[in-house]
């Protein structure tokens, strides 16, 4: 190895062919976004970059070689105190922050914040001070931005996820991790489609739209199936999106760094709103049904009208079976099994239904009480139950009037609907009670005796 290379290795400085060390240092200093200045052990300015010139107006030619700032960059009354404070950093360990007022070349004053660090020579002795400074308001803006970021990722009431341009989470706060049901480490770097099931396409489309246009729009509710450690959970998230662009990019088009996805879990509130809307609609239907049934002379027709109104938004089919004196059931009212249609009397009535002993309708007749069941549409057990082939969920309720069981009402749902919930049973019981009151007026419904 040559002597020149050995010298370079000893100082720890990489040499660039054709570029002198002083030229390289000057280029590095001038390319920095912070104002940089260096003072030797006597307090004389040895380095002054272009950002320092931009802030104060003094060029490097005017600054280098001056002792301290007296008579040019600081008021005489302040200059010695400023210099003394900076030079103390030469022998003290670590960085030291100072705030003081400097003078612009045009005579104006600017409050700056500096970070000063002592510099040691090759022999290890203090050789001077290196300091970086910015205008205080610029520094405050930077610190405020950093503080905001840290606050969002510490104790914010919103979930915050930084999604990169590849649609993978790059940073996640604690609130977001709790909502998504996974540790923070398990969320990072994975595609959104691995974290979210149903609703992933909608979420990815929103992120891509913000990346492309930068227009986040208004916050929106997004229903997602979250694939967490507690299993798949359907959640409603109130989402907002913000495009993150590099502050150092040049040109009219910013360089996108990703998207900030902010959300709040509003599942409970939205479910409560849905329940309230559903309740208002159902009781409105019952009110209309009662008014329409009151105009029917035939009580069986009145019962059919009540069921027609009740089916809207509740079930796909309804069956009404009349109980005979020997405890068997006869089909009396039903909706068409093919195309949708109104509830109508069954013309081939009078023939007992071939229900198996464990049929849900017989259970509702003998207990008596509501019986709910769910299964796979089209299976042999469901066909034996004499239900339409697309049935996935059933709810059977006894028709009770004047302490007598007149028969059974069965509400049926296809696989496109959820299973019957407790609030559905309450509504079905109310409908069935009104239907039973109408059918009790028909003589042939009471001919079966006391029932069960």
C-alpha positions as CSV (number, residue, x, y, z in Angstrom):
1,X,0.0,0.0,0.0
2,X,1.3,3.4,-0.9
3,X,2.2,6.1,1.6
4,X,-0.6,8.3,0.5
5,X,-3.1,5.5,1.0
6,X,-1.7,4.8,4.4
7,X,-2.1,8.4,5.4
8,X,-5.6,8.5,4.3
9,X,-6.4,5.3,6.2
10,X,-4.8,6.7,9.4
11,X,-7.0,9.8,9.4
12,X,-10.1,7.8,8.5
13,X,-10.9,10.0,5.4
14,X,-11.8,8.5,2.1
15,X,-10.1,10.1,-0.9
16,X,-12.1,10.9,-4.0
17,X,-10.0,10.8,-7.1
18,X,-9.5,14.3,-8.6
19,X,-11.2,16.1,-5.6
20,X,-9.1,17.8,-3.0
21,X,-10.1,17.2,0.7
22,X,-10.8,20.9,1.2
23,X,-13.0,21.0,-1.9
24,X,-14.9,18.0,-0.8
25,X,-15.4,19.5,2.7
26,X,-16.6,22.8,1.2
27,X,-19.1,21.0,-1.0
28,X,-20.5,19.0,1.9
29,X,-20.8,22.0,4.1
30,X,-22.5,24.1,1.4
31,X,-24.9,21.2,0.6
32,X,-26.3,21.0,4.1
33,X,-29.8,22.3,4.9
34,X,-28.7,23.6,8.3
35,X,-26.5,26.7,8.8
36,X,-23.0,25.6,9.8
37,X,-20.2,27.5,11.4
38,X,-16.9,26.5,13.0
39,X,-14.7,28.4,15.4
40,X,-11.1,27.6,16.3
41,X,-9.7,27.6,19.8
42,X,-9.2,31.3,19.7
43,X,-12.8,31.9,18.6
44,X,-12.0,32.8,15.0
45,X,-14.5,31.7,12.3
46,X,-13.0,29.0,10.1
47,X,-16.0,27.7,8.2
48,X,-19.3,29.3,7.1
49,X,-21.7,27.6,4.7
50,X,-24.3,28.9,2.2
51,X,-27.3,28.3,4.5
52,X,-25.6,30.5,7.1
53,X,-25.2,33.1,4.4
54,X,-28.9,32.8,3.4
55,X,-30.1,33.3,7.0
56,X,-27.8,36.2,7.9
57,X,-26.8,37.6,4.6
58,X,-23.0,37.5,5.4
59,X,-21.0,35.6,2.8
60,X,-18.2,33.1,3.7
61,X,-15.6,35.6,2.5
62,X,-17.0,38.2,4.9
63,X,-17.3,35.8,7.9
64,X,-14.2,33.6,7.8
65,X,-11.3,35.0,9.7
66,X,-13.3,37.2,12.1
67,X,-13.0,36.6,15.8
68,X,-16.5,35.9,17.2
69,X,-19.4,37.9,16.0
70,X,-18.6,41.3,17.5
71,X,-19.1,44.2,15.1
72,X,-20.8,42.3,12.3
73,X,-23.2,39.4,13.3
74,X,-24.0,40.4,16.8
75,X,-24.5,43.6,18.9
76,X,-21.4,44.7,20.8
77,X,-23.2,44.3,24.1
78,X,-24.1,40.7,23.3
79,X,-21.1,39.5,21.3
80,X,-18.7,38.6,24.1
81,X,-21.4,36.7,26.1
82,X,-22.4,34.8,23.0
83,X,-18.8,33.8,22.1
84,X,-18.1,32.9,25.7
85,X,-21.1,30.6,25.8
86,X,-20.1,28.9,22.6
87,X,-16.5,28.4,23.6
88,X,-17.5,26.7,26.8
89,X,-18.8,23.9,24.6
90,X,-15.2,23.3,23.4
91,X,-14.3,21.5,26.6
92,X,-17.6,20.2,27.8
93,X,-18.8,16.8,26.6
94,X,-21.8,16.3,24.3
95,X,-23.9,18.9,22.5
96,X,-25.1,22.2,24.0
97,X,-28.1,24.2,22.9
98,X,-28.0,28.0,22.9
99,X,-30.5,30.6,21.9
100,X,-29.4,34.2,21.1
101,X,-30.1,37.0,18.6
102,X,-27.8,37.6,15.7
103,X,-27.7,40.5,13.2
104,X,-28.4,40.2,9.5
105,X,-26.2,42.1,7.1
106,X,-29.2,44.4,6.4
107,X,-29.4,45.3,10.1
108,X,-32.3,43.1,11.0
109,X,-32.2,40.8,14.0
110,X,-33.0,37.1,14.0
111,X,-33.4,34.8,16.9
112,X,-31.4,31.5,16.3
113,X,-31.1,28.2,18.1
114,X,-27.7,26.6,18.0
115,X,-26.3,23.2,18.8
116,X,-22.6,23.5,19.6
117,X,-20.1,20.6,19.9
118,X,-16.4,20.8,20.9
119,X,-13.9,19.7,18.3
120,X,-10.6,18.0,19.2
121,X,-7.4,18.0,17.3
122,X,-5.2,15.0,16.3
123,X,-3.5,15.2,19.6
124,X,-6.8,15.0,21.5
125,X,-6.7,18.5,22.8
126,X,-9.7,21.0,22.3
127,X,-9.3,22.6,18.9
128,X,-12.4,24.6,18.5
129,X,-16.2,24.5,18.3
130,X,-18.5,23.3,15.6
131,X,-22.1,24.7,15.6
132,X,-25.2,24.3,13.6
133,X,-28.0,26.9,13.8
134,X,-31.4,27.6,12.5
135,X,-34.0,30.3,12.9
136,X,-36.0,29.6,16.1
137,X,-39.4,29.6,14.4
138,X,-38.1,27.0,11.9
139,X,-36.7,24.8,14.7
140,X,-40.0,25.2,16.6
141,X,-41.9,24.1,13.5
142,X,-39.7,21.0,13.2
143,X,-39.9,20.2,16.9
144,X,-43.7,20.6,16.8
145,X,-43.9,18.2,13.8
146,X,-41.8,15.7,15.6
147,X,-43.8,16.1,18.8
148,X,-47.0,15.6,16.9
149,X,-45.7,12.4,15.3
150,X,-44.6,11.1,18.6
151,X,-48.0,11.9,20.2
152,X,-49.9,10.2,17.5
153,X,-47.8,7.1,18.0
154,X,-48.0,7.2,21.8
155,X,-51.4,8.0,23.3
156,X,-53.6,9.1,20.5
157,X,-57.3,8.0,20.7
158,X,-57.1,7.2,16.9
159,X,-55.4,4.3,15.3
160,X,-52.5,5.5,13.1
161,X,-50.9,3.4,10.4
162,X,-48.3,4.6,7.9
163,X,-48.7,2.7,4.7
164,X,-45.9,2.8,2.2
165,X,-46.2,3.0,-1.6
166,X,-46.3,-0.9,-1.8
167,X,-49.5,-0.9,0.5
168,X,-47.6,-2.4,3.4
169,X,-47.7,-0.9,7.0
170,X,-44.4,0.8,7.8
171,X,-45.4,2.1,11.2
172,X,-48.3,1.3,13.6
173,X,-49.3,2.9,16.9
174,X,-50.5,1.0,19.9
175,X,-54.2,2.0,19.4
176,X,-54.1,0.6,15.8
177,X,-52.5,-2.6,17.0
178,X,-55.2,-3.2,19.6
179,X,-58.0,-2.5,17.2
180,X,-56.5,-4.8,14.5
181,X,-55.9,-7.5,17.2
182,X,-52.2,-8.1,16.3
183,X,-48.9,-7.1,17.9
184,X,-47.2,-4.1,16.2
185,X,-44.3,-6.2,15.0
186,X,-46.7,-8.7,13.2
187,X,-48.4,-5.8,11.3
188,X,-45.2,-4.3,9.8
189,X,-44.3,-5.1,6.3
190,X,-47.2,-7.4,5.5
191,X,-49.6,-6.6,2.6
192,X,-52.9,-5.1,3.7
193,X,-54.7,-8.0,2.1
194,X,-53.0,-10.3,4.7
195,X,-54.3,-8.2,7.6
196,X,-57.8,-7.5,6.3
197,X,-60.2,-10.0,4.7
198,X,-63.5,-8.6,3.5
199,X,-63.1,-4.9,2.7
200,X,-59.4,-5.2,1.7
201,X,-60.1,-4.1,-1.8
202,X,-62.0,-1.0,-0.7
203,X,-59.2,0.0,1.7
204,X,-56.4,-0.6,-0.9
205,X,-58.4,1.5,-3.4
206,X,-58.6,4.4,-1.0
207,X,-54.9,4.3,-0.3
208,X,-54.1,4.2,-4.0
209,X,-56.4,7.1,-4.7
210,X,-54.7,9.2,-2.1
211,X,-51.3,8.2,-3.4
212,X,-52.3,9.2,-6.9
213,X,-54.3,12.4,-6.3
214,X,-53.4,13.5,-2.8
215,X,-57.1,14.2,-2.2
216,X,-58.2,12.4,1.0
217,X,-61.7,13.8,1.0
218,X,-64.0,13.4,4.0
219,X,-63.6,10.7,6.6
220,X,-65.6,7.6,5.6
221,X,-66.9,4.5,7.3
222,X,-65.2,1.3,6.1
223,X,-66.5,-2.2,7.1
224,X,-63.6,-4.6,7.4
225,X,-63.1,-8.2,8.5
226,X,-59.9,-8.0,10.6
227,X,-57.8,-11.1,10.7
228,X,-56.4,-10.9,14.2
229,X,-55.3,-13.3,16.9
230,X,-58.8,-13.4,18.2
231,X,-60.2,-14.7,14.9
232,X,-61.9,-12.9,12.1
233,X,-63.9,-9.9,13.4
234,X,-66.1,-7.6,11.4
235,X,-65.4,-4.0,12.4
236,X,-66.5,-0.6,11.2
237,X,-63.6,1.9,11.1
238,X,-64.1,5.6,10.6
239,X,-61.2,6.3,8.3
240,X,-59.2,9.3,7.1
241,X,-56.3,9.3,4.8
242,X,-53.4,11.8,4.3
243,X,-50.7,11.6,1.6
244,X,-47.2,11.9,2.9
245,X,-44.8,13.6,0.5
246,X,-41.1,14.3,0.9
247,X,-40.3,17.9,1.9
248,X,-37.0,17.7,0.0
249,X,-38.6,16.9,-3.4
250,X,-38.1,19.4,-6.2
251,X,-40.6,20.1,-8.9
252,X,-44.4,20.4,-9.0
253,X,-45.0,16.7,-8.3
254,X,-44.2,15.7,-4.8
255,X,-42.5,12.4,-4.2
256,X,-45.0,10.2,-2.3
257,X,-43.6,8.5,0.8
258,X,-46.9,6.7,1.5
259,X,-50.2,7.4,3.2
260,X,-51.2,8.1,6.7
261,X,-54.2,6.0,7.6
262,X,-56.0,7.3,10.7
263,X,-59.1,5.5,12.0
264,X,-61.4,5.0,14.9
265,X,-63.4,1.9,15.7
266,X,-67.0,2.9,15.6
267,X,-68.5,-0.6,15.3
268,X,-70.6,-0.4,18.4
269,X,-72.1,3.0,17.5
270,X,-72.9,1.9,13.9
271,X,-74.4,-1.4,15.1
272,X,-76.6,0.6,17.5
273,X,-77.7,2.9,14.7
274,X,-78.5,-0.1,12.5
275,X,-80.5,-1.7,15.3
276,X,-82.4,1.6,15.9
277,X,-83.2,1.9,12.2
278,X,-84.3,-1.7,12.0
279,X,-86.5,-1.3,15.0
280,X,-88.2,1.8,13.6
281,X,-88.8,0.1,10.3
282,X,-90.2,-3.1,11.8
283,X,-92.6,-1.3,14.2
284,X,-93.7,1.0,11.3
285,X,-94.4,-2.2,9.3
286,X,-96.5,-3.6,12.2
287,X,-98.4,-0.4,12.4
288,X,-99.2,-0.4,8.7
289,X,-100.0,-4.1,8.9
290,X,-102.5,-3.7,11.7
291,X,-104.2,-0.9,9.8
292,X,-104.5,-3.0,6.6
293,X,-105.6,-6.1,8.5
294,X,-108.4,-4.2,10.2
295,X,-110.0,-3.7,6.8
296,X,-110.2,-7.4,6.0
297,X,-113.5,-9.2,6.7
298,X,-111.9,-12.6,6.5
299,X,-109.7,-13.2,9.6
300,X,-107.5,-15.6,7.6
301,X,-106.9,-13.0,5.0
302,X,-106.1,-10.5,7.8
303,X,-103.5,-12.9,9.1
304,X,-102.0,-13.2,5.6
305,X,-101.8,-9.4,5.3
306,X,-100.0,-9.2,8.7
307,X,-97.4,-11.8,7.5
308,X,-96.9,-10.0,4.2
309,X,-95.9,-6.8,6.0
310,X,-93.8,-8.7,8.5
311,X,-91.7,-10.4,5.8
312,X,-90.3,-7.2,4.4
313,X,-86.6,-7.1,5.3
314,X,-87.1,-9.9,7.8
315,X,-87.3,-13.3,6.1
316,X,-87.7,-14.8,2.6
317,X,-90.5,-17.2,3.3
318,X,-93.2,-17.9,5.9
319,X,-95.2,-21.1,6.5
320,X,-98.3,-21.3,8.7
321,X,-99.4,-24.8,9.8
322,X,-102.7,-25.5,11.6
323,X,-102.7,-28.0,14.5
324,X,-105.3,-30.8,14.2
325,X,-107.1,-32.5,17.1
326,X,-104.6,-35.5,17.0
327,X,-101.6,-33.2,17.3
328,X,-100.5,-33.2,13.7
329,X,-99.9,-30.2,11.5
330,X,-101.6,-29.2,8.3
331,X,-100.2,-26.5,5.9
332,X,-102.7,-23.6,5.8
333,X,-100.8,-20.4,4.6
334,X,-97.5,-20.1,2.7
335,X,-95.4,-17.9,0.4
336,X,-94.6,-19.3,-3.1
337,X,-91.4,-21.5,-3.1
338,X,-90.3,-20.2,-6.5
339,X,-90.7,-16.5,-7.4
340,X,-91.5,-14.1,-4.6
341,X,-95.1,-13.6,-3.9
342,X,-97.7,-12.8,-1.2
343,X,-98.8,-15.1,1.6
344,X,-101.8,-17.1,0.4
345,X,-103.9,-20.1,1.6
346,X,-102.8,-23.5,0.6
347,X,-105.5,-25.0,-1.7
348,X,-104.5,-28.6,-0.9
349,X,-105.1,-28.2,2.8
350,X,-106.3,-30.9,5.1
351,X,-103.5,-33.4,4.5
352,X,-101.2,-33.8,7.5
353,X,-97.6,-32.9,6.9
354,X,-95.1,-35.8,7.1
355,X,-92.9,-34.1,9.6
356,X,-90.2,-36.2,11.3
357,X,-90.4,-36.5,15.1
358,X,-87.5,-34.1,15.6
359,X,-88.8,-31.4,13.2
360,X,-88.4,-27.9,14.6
361,X,-92.0,-27.1,14.0
362,X,-93.1,-30.0,16.2
363,X,-90.7,-28.9,18.9
364,X,-92.3,-25.4,18.8
365,X,-95.7,-27.0,19.0
366,X,-95.0,-29.3,22.0
367,X,-92.8,-27.1,24.2
368,X,-94.3,-24.6,23.3
369,X,-91.7,-21.9,22.5
370,X,-89.6,-20.6,19.7
371,X,-87.1,-22.9,18.0
372,X,-84.3,-21.6,15.8
373,X,-82.1,-23.8,13.5
374,X,-79.5,-23.3,10.8
375,X,-78.0,-25.6,8.3
376,X,-76.6,-26.0,4.8
377,X,-79.2,-25.4,2.0
378,X,-80.1,-28.4,-0.1
379,X,-79.0,-31.1,2.3
380,X,-81.2,-34.2,2.8
381,X,-82.3,-33.2,6.3
382,X,-83.5,-29.8,5.1
383,X,-85.4,-31.3,2.2
384,X,-87.1,-33.7,4.6
385,X,-88.3,-30.7,6.6
386,X,-90.5,-29.7,3.6
387,X,-88.8,-26.3,3.3
388,X,-87.8,-24.4,0.1
389,X,-84.4,-25.7,-1.2
390,X,-82.5,-22.4,-0.6
391,X,-83.4,-22.4,3.2
392,X,-80.4,-21.9,5.5
393,X,-82.1,-20.5,8.7
394,X,-85.5,-21.2,10.3
395,X,-87.4,-19.9,13.2
396,X,-90.5,-21.8,14.4
397,X,-93.0,-20.2,16.8
398,X,-96.3,-21.6,18.3
399,X,-99.5,-19.8,17.4
400,X,-101.0,-19.1,20.8
401,X,-104.4,-17.5,21.5
402,X,-106.6,-17.7,24.5
403,X,-104.4,-20.2,26.2
404,X,-104.6,-22.5,23.2
405,X,-102.0,-23.5,20.6
406,X,-103.6,-23.2,17.2
407,X,-100.5,-24.1,15.1
408,X,-97.0,-23.1,14.2
409,X,-95.5,-20.2,12.2
410,X,-92.2,-20.8,10.5
411,X,-90.0,-18.0,9.1
412,X,-87.3,-19.0,6.7
413,X,-84.1,-17.2,5.5
414,X,-81.8,-18.1,2.6
415,X,-78.0,-18.3,2.9
416,X,-77.6,-14.7,1.9
417,X,-79.1,-13.6,5.2
418,X,-77.7,-14.1,8.7
419,X,-79.2,-16.5,11.3
420,X,-82.0,-15.3,13.4
421,X,-80.8,-13.3,16.4
422,X,-82.6,-12.8,19.8
423,X,-84.0,-9.5,18.6
424,X,-85.4,-11.2,15.6
425,X,-87.2,-13.7,17.8
426,X,-88.8,-10.9,19.8
427,X,-90.1,-9.4,16.6
428,X,-91.3,-12.7,15.3
429,X,-93.2,-13.4,18.5
430,X,-95.0,-10.1,18.3
431,X,-96.0,-10.8,14.7
432,X,-97.1,-14.4,15.5
433,X,-99.2,-13.2,18.5
434,X,-101.2,-10.8,16.2
435,X,-101.5,-13.6,13.5
436,X,-102.8,-16.0,16.2
437,X,-105.4,-13.4,17.4
438,X,-106.7,-13.1,13.8
439,X,-106.8,-16.8,13.1
440,X,-108.6,-17.5,16.4
441,X,-111.6,-15.7,14.9
442,X,-111.8,-18.3,12.1
443,X,-114.0,-21.1,13.2
444,X,-112.1,-23.8,11.4
445,X,-108.9,-22.9,13.3
446,X,-110.6,-23.6,16.6
447,X,-112.2,-26.9,15.5
448,X,-109.1,-28.8,16.5
449,X,-110.0,-28.6,20.2
450,X,-107.7,-27.3,22.9
451,X,-104.5,-28.1,21.2
452,X,-101.5,-28.4,23.5
